[in-house]
Amino acid sequence: MNKDIEYYWVEDAAAGAVKALEILLETAAAAIAARNRFVLALSGGSTPGLLYQMLAKTHQDWSRWQLIYGDERCLPAEDPERTSTLVQQSWLNAVSFPPGNHHKAPAELGSDAAAQAYATDISALLPVDMALLGMGEDGHTASLFPGHIHPELAVVPVHNSPKPPADRISLSYSTLCEADTVCLLVIGTAKRDALQRWQQGEDLPVARVHGRQKTVLITDTRL
């Protein structure tokens, strides 16, 4: 693994969420001390879902937090498969979070219109302090898939995703790499092959994303 990546081995998803929570809260405290706000790019998935449940049990000044999305599926606004629905149900419904600080992607508009609208919405929040990301079995991260070429925009439309739904939006490589901290949560035996390929230097999407100050990998695979 790249020597510039902080690597943490954990036993399982719950332990991974605990470690991610520790890093996230440290990053939030530093950002708020420096700039009076913390901008977090969110990811979907079962392990981030555990992390969001843990966050809901902490006591924070949520008025200092700004939430955006690393990617989103082009589905109806309240669809249970959307990451914003996961975040709302597992975290925000349980705390007094300012609605205006939760920047949901308008992915129900379709990928092209949504990417344009979301780029405008979040422009004043970039660069983010921390991007929370996962990795798929093919080495994709956010909704940046192998073989796909995207324009250098802050938010890109994604068509023909190999995983349904076919249409999505995603923060671009350049936007993700402008994050101060990138934290990758990679849990599960199905992802071990892609992790090994990444470690061996294959040009996977996940290999192209790194934080300006820190890149963290939390995984249950020993490297």
Short mmCIF file of the C-alpha atoms (twelve columns), coordinates in Angstrom:
data_MODEL
# 
_entry.id   MODEL 
# 
loop_
_atom_site.group_PDB 
_atom_site.id 
_atom_site.type_symbol 
_atom_site.label_atom_id 
_atom_site.label_alt_id 
_atom_site.label_comp_id 
_atom_site.label_asym_id 
_atom_site.label_seq_id 
_atom_site.Cartn_x 
_atom_site.Cartn_y 
_atom_site.Cartn_z 
_atom_site.pdbx_PDB_model_num 
ATOM 1   C CA . MET A 1   0.000   0.000   0.000   1 
ATOM 2   C CA . ASN A 2   1.159   3.538   -0.707  1 
ATOM 3   C CA . LYS A 3   3.350   4.708   2.179   1 
ATOM 4   C CA . ASP A 4   1.411   7.980   2.332   1 
ATOM 5   C CA . ILE A 5   -1.781  6.167   3.350   1 
ATOM 6   C CA . GLU A 6   -2.601  5.680   7.036   1 
ATOM 7   C CA . TYR A 7   -3.724  2.059   7.254   1 
ATOM 8   C CA . TYR A 8   -5.841  0.629   10.073  1 
ATOM 9   C CA . TRP A 9   -6.788  -3.024  10.257  1 
ATOM 10  C CA . VAL A 10  -10.054 -3.753  12.075  1 
ATOM 11  C CA . GLU A 11  -11.843 -6.999  12.885  1 
ATOM 12  C CA . ASP A 12  -15.224 -6.164  11.406  1 
ATOM 13  C CA . ALA A 13  -17.630 -3.469  10.251  1 
ATOM 14  C CA . ALA A 14  -18.518 -2.355  13.780  1 
ATOM 15  C CA . ALA A 15  -14.853 -1.856  14.663  1 
ATOM 16  C CA . GLY A 16  -14.348 -0.044  11.366  1 
ATOM 17  C CA . ALA A 17  -17.176 2.343   12.158  1 
ATOM 18  C CA . VAL A 18  -15.689 3.025   15.606  1 
ATOM 19  C CA . LYS A 19  -12.299 3.878   14.094  1 
ATOM 20  C CA . ALA A 20  -13.883 6.058   11.426  1 
ATOM 21  C CA . LEU A 21  -15.883 7.871   14.118  1 
ATOM 22  C CA . GLU A 22  -12.686 8.618   16.032  1 
ATOM 23  C CA . ILE A 23  -10.992 10.079  12.946  1 
ATOM 24  C CA . LEU A 24  -14.104 11.977  11.877  1 
ATOM 25  C CA . LEU A 25  -14.584 13.673  15.257  1 
ATOM 26  C CA . GLU A 26  -10.891 14.619  15.451  1 
ATOM 27  C CA . THR A 27  -11.097 16.117  11.958  1 
ATOM 28  C CA . ALA A 28  -14.317 17.955  12.799  1 
ATOM 29  C CA . ALA A 29  -12.852 19.484  15.948  1 
ATOM 30  C CA . ALA A 30  -9.762  20.697  14.100  1 
ATOM 31  C CA . ALA A 31  -11.792 22.169  11.238  1 
ATOM 32  C CA . ILE A 32  -14.186 23.974  13.568  1 
ATOM 33  C CA . ALA A 33  -11.277 25.368  15.587  1 
ATOM 34  C CA . ALA A 34  -9.609  26.622  12.403  1 
ATOM 35  C CA . ARG A 35  -12.556 27.756  10.285  1 
ATOM 36  C CA . ASN A 36  -15.631 27.606  12.536  1 
ATOM 37  C CA . ARG A 37  -17.239 24.924  10.366  1 
ATOM 38  C CA . PHE A 38  -16.791 21.301  9.309   1 
ATOM 39  C CA . VAL A 39  -17.745 20.194  5.789   1 
ATOM 40  C CA . LEU A 40  -18.217 16.440  5.410   1 
ATOM 41  C CA . ALA A 41  -18.859 14.534  2.183   1 
ATOM 42  C CA . LEU A 42  -20.956 11.453  2.916   1 
ATOM 43  C CA . SER A 43  -20.997 7.928   1.549   1 
ATOM 44  C CA . GLY A 44  -23.652 5.237   1.430   1 
ATOM 45  C CA . GLY A 45  -23.301 1.614   2.479   1 
ATOM 46  C CA . SER A 46  -23.809 -0.574  5.522   1 
ATOM 47  C CA . THR A 47  -20.618 0.363   7.389   1 
ATOM 48  C CA . PRO A 48  -21.154 4.130   6.984   1 
ATOM 49  C CA . GLY A 49  -24.709 3.433   8.182   1 
ATOM 50  C CA . LEU A 50  -23.262 2.078   11.432  1 
ATOM 51  C CA . LEU A 51  -21.061 5.154   11.690  1 
ATOM 52  C CA . TYR A 52  -24.072 7.453   11.254  1 
ATOM 53  C CA . GLN A 53  -25.919 5.641   14.035  1 
ATOM 54  C CA . MET A 54  -22.917 6.184   16.302  1 
ATOM 55  C CA . LEU A 55  -22.722 9.870   15.350  1 
ATOM 56  C CA . ALA A 56  -26.362 10.276  16.367  1 
ATOM 57  C CA . LYS A 57  -25.390 9.296   19.917  1 
ATOM 58  C CA . THR A 58  -22.661 11.927  20.238  1 
ATOM 59  C CA . HIS A 59  -23.127 15.502  21.392  1 
ATOM 60  C CA . GLN A 60  -21.925 18.022  18.811  1 
ATOM 61  C CA . ASP A 61  -22.616 21.627  17.866  1 
ATOM 62  C CA . TRP A 62  -24.390 20.542  14.681  1 
ATOM 63  C CA . SER A 63  -24.784 24.169  13.615  1 
ATOM 64  C CA . ARG A 64  -21.086 24.046  12.679  1 
ATOM 65  C CA . TRP A 65  -21.471 20.968  10.485  1 
ATOM 66  C CA . GLN A 66  -22.251 21.081  6.757   1 
ATOM 67  C CA . LEU A 67  -23.124 17.811  5.003   1 
ATOM 68  C CA . ILE A 68  -22.809 17.119  1.291   1 
ATOM 69  C CA . TYR A 69  -22.776 13.868  -0.705  1 
ATOM 70  C CA . GLY A 70  -19.884 12.165  -2.429  1 
ATOM 71  C CA . ASP A 71  -22.386 10.630  -4.816  1 
ATOM 72  C CA . GLU A 72  -26.088 9.936   -5.115  1 
ATOM 73  C CA . ARG A 73  -28.348 7.635   -7.093  1 
ATOM 74  C CA . CYS A 74  -30.852 9.163   -9.479  1 
ATOM 75  C CA . LEU A 75  -33.971 7.944   -7.708  1 
ATOM 76  C CA . PRO A 76  -37.041 9.695   -6.249  1 
ATOM 77  C CA . ALA A 77  -36.230 12.103  -3.419  1 
ATOM 78  C CA . GLU A 78  -37.282 9.869   -0.518  1 
ATOM 79  C CA . ASP A 79  -36.347 6.532   -2.080  1 
ATOM 80  C CA . PRO A 80  -34.933 4.126   0.544   1 
ATOM 81  C CA . GLU A 81  -31.986 3.340   -1.755  1 
ATOM 82  C CA . ARG A 82  -30.740 6.923   -1.708  1 
ATOM 83  C CA . THR A 83  -27.827 7.792   0.569   1 
ATOM 84  C CA . SER A 84  -29.648 10.893  1.792   1 
ATOM 85  C CA . THR A 85  -32.445 8.657   3.080   1 
ATOM 86  C CA . LEU A 86  -29.937 6.488   4.946   1 
ATOM 87  C CA . VAL A 87  -28.337 9.550   6.528   1 
ATOM 88  C CA . GLN A 88  -31.684 11.048  7.498   1 
ATOM 89  C CA . GLN A 89  -33.020 7.857   9.058   1 
ATOM 90  C CA . SER A 90  -29.872 6.628   10.799  1 
ATOM 91  C CA . TRP A 91  -28.548 9.973   12.051  1 
ATOM 92  C CA . LEU A 92  -30.332 13.250  11.425  1 
ATOM 93  C CA . ASN A 93  -33.789 12.229  12.629  1 
ATOM 94  C CA . ALA A 94  -32.269 11.509  16.039  1 
ATOM 95  C CA . VAL A 95  -30.536 14.881  16.560  1 
ATOM 96  C CA . SER A 96  -31.321 18.576  16.206  1 
ATOM 97  C CA . PHE A 97  -29.556 19.062  12.899  1 
ATOM 98  C CA . PRO A 98  -30.178 22.341  11.032  1 
ATOM 99  C CA . PRO A 99  -32.024 21.412  7.817   1 
ATOM 100 C CA . GLY A 100 -30.201 24.138  5.904   1 
ATOM 101 C CA . ASN A 101 -26.864 22.458  6.679   1 
ATOM 102 C CA . HIS A 102 -27.933 19.191  5.023   1 
ATOM 103 C CA . HIS A 103 -27.261 19.607  1.310   1 
ATOM 104 C CA . LYS A 104 -29.106 16.769  -0.378  1 
ATOM 105 C CA . ALA A 105 -28.320 16.214  -4.029  1 
ATOM 106 C CA . PRO A 106 -31.337 16.803  -6.325  1 
ATOM 107 C CA . ALA A 107 -30.650 13.503  -8.082  1 
ATOM 108 C CA . GLU A 108 -34.347 13.018  -8.842  1 
ATOM 109 C CA . LEU A 109 -33.818 15.599  -11.637 1 
ATOM 110 C CA . GLY A 110 -31.681 13.139  -13.597 1 
ATOM 111 C CA . SER A 111 -27.911 12.980  -13.715 1 
ATOM 112 C CA . ASP A 112 -27.141 15.905  -16.051 1 
ATOM 113 C CA . ALA A 113 -29.463 18.477  -14.476 1 
ATOM 114 C CA . ALA A 114 -28.695 17.249  -10.958 1 
ATOM 115 C CA . ALA A 115 -24.928 17.491  -11.415 1 
ATOM 116 C CA . GLN A 116 -25.209 21.091  -12.591 1 
ATOM 117 C CA . ALA A 117 -27.600 22.104  -9.817  1 
ATOM 118 C CA . TYR A 118 -25.596 20.383  -7.092  1 
ATOM 119 C CA . ALA A 119 -22.325 21.955  -8.208  1 
ATOM 120 C CA . THR A 120 -23.957 25.373  -7.778  1 
ATOM 121 C CA . ASP A 121 -25.443 24.430  -4.387  1 
ATOM 122 C CA . ILE A 122 -22.183 23.232  -2.830  1 
ATOM 123 C CA . SER A 123 -19.693 25.587  -4.487  1 
ATOM 124 C CA . ALA A 124 -19.288 27.740  -1.369  1 
ATOM 125 C CA . LEU A 125 -18.593 24.621  0.725   1 
ATOM 126 C CA . LEU A 126 -15.651 23.354  -1.313  1 
ATOM 127 C CA . PRO A 127 -13.066 22.132  -0.641  1 
ATOM 128 C CA . VAL A 128 -14.473 19.739  1.946   1 
ATOM 129 C CA . ASP A 129 -12.684 19.015  5.195   1 
ATOM 130 C CA . MET A 130 -13.297 15.283  4.976   1 
ATOM 131 C CA . ALA A 131 -14.600 12.889  2.341   1 
ATOM 132 C CA . LEU A 132 -15.914 9.589   3.671   1 
ATOM 133 C CA . LEU A 133 -15.687 6.989   0.911   1 
ATOM 134 C CA . GLY A 134 -16.056 3.281   0.305   1 
ATOM 135 C CA . MET A 135 -14.809 0.982   -2.430  1 
ATOM 136 C CA . GLY A 136 -16.697 -1.480  -4.602  1 
ATOM 137 C CA . GLU A 137 -15.635 -4.943  -5.683  1 
ATOM 138 C CA . ASP A 138 -14.452 -3.459  -9.000  1 
ATOM 139 C CA . GLY A 139 -12.348 -0.763  -7.319  1 
ATOM 140 C CA . HIS A 140 -14.835 2.074   -7.843  1 
ATOM 141 C CA . THR A 141 -15.261 4.794   -5.251  1 
ATOM 142 C CA . ALA A 142 -18.132 7.281   -4.924  1 
ATOM 143 C CA . SER A 143 -19.757 6.686   -8.350  1 
ATOM 144 C CA . LEU A 144 -16.496 6.815   -10.276 1 
ATOM 145 C CA . PHE A 145 -16.279 3.483   -12.097 1 
ATOM 146 C CA . PRO A 146 -13.466 1.765   -14.014 1 
ATOM 147 C CA . GLY A 147 -13.410 2.709   -17.675 1 
ATOM 148 C CA . HIS A 148 -15.580 5.808   -17.264 1 
ATOM 149 C CA . ILE A 149 -14.209 9.169   -18.387 1 
ATOM 150 C CA . HIS A 150 -15.620 12.337  -16.840 1 
ATOM 151 C CA . PRO A 151 -15.237 16.047  -17.536 1 
ATOM 152 C CA . GLU A 152 -13.210 18.040  -15.027 1 
ATOM 153 C CA . LEU A 153 -16.184 19.526  -13.223 1 
ATOM 154 C CA . ALA A 154 -16.857 19.731  -9.505  1 
ATOM 155 C CA . VAL A 155 -19.814 17.339  -9.814  1 
ATOM 156 C CA . VAL A 156 -20.120 14.934  -12.731 1 
ATOM 157 C CA . PRO A 157 -23.113 13.130  -14.222 1 
ATOM 158 C CA . VAL A 158 -22.703 9.364   -14.322 1 
ATOM 159 C CA . HIS A 159 -24.423 7.266   -16.976 1 
ATOM 160 C CA . ASN A 160 -24.335 3.522   -17.577 1 
ATOM 161 C CA . SER A 161 -23.248 2.616   -14.075 1 
ATOM 162 C CA . PRO A 162 -22.458 -1.129  -13.896 1 
ATOM 163 C CA . LYS A 163 -24.475 -1.179  -10.678 1 
ATOM 164 C CA . PRO A 164 -28.124 -0.105  -10.691 1 
ATOM 165 C CA . PRO A 165 -29.411 2.492   -11.020 1 
ATOM 166 C CA . ALA A 166 -27.573 3.350   -14.218 1 
ATOM 167 C CA . ASP A 167 -27.756 7.119   -13.649 1 
ATOM 168 C CA . ARG A 168 -26.039 8.828   -10.729 1 
ATOM 169 C CA . ILE A 169 -24.065 11.925  -9.857  1 
ATOM 170 C CA . SER A 170 -20.666 12.019  -8.173  1 
ATOM 171 C CA . LEU A 171 -18.075 14.422  -6.904  1 
ATOM 172 C CA . SER A 172 -15.252 14.336  -9.426  1 
ATOM 173 C CA . TYR A 173 -11.734 13.036  -8.848  1 
ATOM 174 C CA . SER A 174 -10.434 16.597  -8.564  1 
ATOM 175 C CA . THR A 175 -13.101 17.598  -6.010  1 
ATOM 176 C CA . LEU A 176 -12.431 14.521  -3.881  1 
ATOM 177 C CA . CYS A 177 -8.675  15.073  -4.044  1 
ATOM 178 C CA . GLU A 178 -9.126  18.630  -2.778  1 
ATOM 179 C CA . ALA A 179 -10.503 17.274  0.507   1 
ATOM 180 C CA . ASP A 180 -8.139  17.792  3.427   1 
ATOM 181 C CA . THR A 181 -8.810  14.226  4.611   1 
ATOM 182 C CA . VAL A 182 -10.039 11.244  2.631   1 
ATOM 183 C CA . CYS A 183 -11.209 8.319   4.767   1 
ATOM 184 C CA . LEU A 184 -11.860 5.029   2.959   1 
ATOM 185 C CA . LEU A 185 -13.939 2.406   4.762   1 
ATOM 186 C CA . VAL A 186 -13.400 -0.901  2.953   1 
ATOM 187 C CA . ILE A 187 -15.016 -3.830  4.734   1 
ATOM 188 C CA . GLY A 188 -15.874 -7.314  3.441   1 
ATOM 189 C CA . THR A 189 -14.213 -10.340 1.881   1 
ATOM 190 C CA . ALA A 190 -15.688 -9.530  -1.549  1 
ATOM 191 C CA . LYS A 191 -13.471 -6.435  -1.743  1 
ATOM 192 C CA . ARG A 192 -10.171 -8.142  -0.963  1 
ATOM 193 C CA . ASP A 193 -9.258  -8.845  -4.575  1 
ATOM 194 C CA . ALA A 194 -9.698  -5.181  -5.563  1 
ATOM 195 C CA . LEU A 195 -7.718  -4.088  -2.498  1 
ATOM 196 C CA . GLN A 196 -4.875  -6.377  -3.508  1 
ATOM 197 C CA . ARG A 197 -4.940  -5.023  -7.068  1 
ATOM 198 C CA . TRP A 198 -4.845  -1.479  -5.702  1 
ATOM 199 C CA . GLN A 199 -1.931  -2.409  -3.443  1 
ATOM 200 C CA . GLN A 200 -0.087  -3.832  -6.453  1 
ATOM 201 C CA . GLY A 201 -0.424  -0.553  -8.312  1 
ATOM 202 C CA . GLU A 202 -3.370  -1.128  -10.650 1 
ATOM 203 C CA . ASP A 203 -4.974  2.090   -11.889 1 
ATOM 204 C CA . LEU A 204 -8.345  1.637   -10.208 1 
ATOM 205 C CA . PRO A 205 -10.625 4.598   -9.478  1 
ATOM 206 C CA . VAL A 206 -9.955  4.261   -5.736  1 
ATOM 207 C CA . ALA A 207 -6.212  4.610   -6.407  1 
ATOM 208 C CA . ARG A 208 -6.765  8.044   -7.942  1 
ATOM 209 C CA . VAL A 209 -8.329  9.566   -4.811  1 
ATOM 210 C CA . HIS A 210 -6.243  10.949  -1.961  1 
ATOM 211 C CA . GLY A 211 -6.584  13.740  0.571   1 
ATOM 212 C CA . ARG A 212 -4.479  16.906  0.441   1 
ATOM 213 C CA . GLN A 213 -3.306  16.377  4.018   1 
ATOM 214 C CA . LYS A 214 -4.262  12.832  4.937   1 
ATOM 215 C CA . THR A 215 -5.560  9.637   3.335   1 
ATOM 216 C CA . VAL A 216 -6.849  6.938   5.678   1 
ATOM 217 C CA . LEU A 217 -7.748  3.345   4.846   1 
ATOM 218 C CA . ILE A 218 -9.796  1.371   7.380   1 
ATOM 219 C CA . THR A 219 -10.237 -2.263  6.356   1 
ATOM 220 C CA . ASP A 220 -10.712 -5.790  7.651   1 
ATOM 221 C CA . THR A 221 -8.175  -7.056  5.093   1 
ATOM 222 C CA . ARG A 222 -4.593  -7.466  6.306   1 
ATOM 223 C CA . LEU A 223 -2.178  -5.791  3.895   1 
# 
